[in-house]
Amino acid sequence: MPKETDIISQAYHGAYEIRFSPGAHRYWVRKTGDEKWESISGVTTILNKVIPKNLVQWAADQAVASLTPHLGQELTQTMLEDARNAHRVTKEEAGGIGKAVHAWVERFCLGKGKPIPLPDDEKELNGVTGFLNWWNKTGAEIIESERFVYQPEKHYIGTMDAYVKIKDKFYVADWKTGKNFYADHLLQVAGYSSAFRMETGNQIDGIIVAKFNKEDGTFEEKIIENITPLEQAFDRALRFSRDLDDAVKLVK
C-alpha cells in the first residue's frame, strides 16, 4: 500500500500511474486501473550497478586528510576513530548541503523563476548562487522541472531535473553540487532525455549537466548536443545491469 508521503503521478496521458517514495528513493509503476504496483529501477540505480566508483580510495583519502593535521603528534584512539569515520562525516555533510541546494533550485524552477528566500547557510548559499549565476548567464527559460520520465518499453524510470529553452534550443538539464563531472552524469541525463522524448515527442537539442560550487558560488557546465551515442551507451548499460541481476539470481 502507498504511504502518505509517497508521490503518485500519471504518465502517457493517464495510461500509467507512477509512485515514488522520497524517503527510500524508490519507484513503482502500474497500468491505470490495475491493483498491483510493480517495482521499477531508476536511472541512477541502473548506472550505479555498472559504473564503478573508486570509493575505497576516496575513503582512504578522507582518513589521511583527517590525520594530516596531527603529524608529529602521538596518535590517540580518538584520532584513529575520527579517521575511521571521516569518509562518513564528509559524505553526510556534502549530501546534506547538496540536498538543500537541490531543494532550493527545485522550488525556484517549479516557480518558473519567481524570487524565493535565499538560504542562510554559507555553503548552501554558494551552491544556490552558482545556480543563479548559471541561470542569469544562459537566460534559460524553465519549461518543466522535477518530472517523472518513464520508458515502458525498456522499463526504467527517473526524475528529470528540468527541461529548458536557451535561445532557440531545448535541453534536458540536470543539477550537480559535487566537485567533479563523471561519465555516468552524461549517461544519466541521456536516459532521461530518451524517455522524455518517447512520451512527449518534445524537441531535444541536447543535454546539460550544470555543477554549482558550494565553496565559491561559481558554476561549470557540460553541454552535449550529439546525444545519440550517449543514449545508445545508456541502453547498453541498462542491458548489462539486467544481465548482472540475472547472474546474481543464479548465484543465489
Phi, psi and omega in degrees: 000138177297145175273162181299331181277349180293147177257129179242129183225174179241155178221159178054052176056038176090002181289331180232153171245139180243136177237133182229132176257107182299322182295313181272349186050055178236151180241150169224157179216153173203156172289140181301128183104337176286155178271322189271132173271140177249127177295142182220141182282139174275164183302314183292325177298317179299312184290327179296335179287327192248346180246106184291145174245135185281065184286334179295312179296320180298316179297320178297320179297322179295321178295316179297317179298325179292325183273337186306317179297346184258011179304134181090349178265164174282127181294140176242167178296324179296319178299317181294320178294320177298320179294320180299323185261002186301319182295322181292317180297314180298316181296316182294320179295312181296319180296320179295318179294315180300318179295320180295317178297314181298320180296320179295314181297321177300313179299318180297315182291319178296331176274006179055038173092007177290141182300138174225159182301142178277155178292155176273326182296135186299313183289324175297318179296321177299315179298316178295321177298320176302316177298313182297324176297319177296313183298316180292323181291318185276336186066030185297136171263122182274112183269314177219154175210154178051051180258134171289132177240119186242134178246097186292329181288319180262355172057063170216169186211168176186178176241115181280127180296313183197154170239118190232158174244127177235114188059245182248019182239153184243136185225147165270125187242150177223142184256137178229153176232006178285179184279333189230160168269147177227158182300324182292339174299317181291320178294324178302309183289329176296321176297318177297314185297321180297315180291319181296317179296319182297318183285318190258334188073010183294150175294130175229114182264354180167185177234155177231131167245115182248129184246127184250123187280123182282351183266325187222004175077011177271177177218158170227154179217151171242122177245120179241122181258334175268086188264356180304314178298326179290319178295322177294320178295321177297319179301320179293321177297321178298314180295319181294321179298325179285327173297320177296319178300318179296319179297320178298320177298322179293322179295320181289000000 
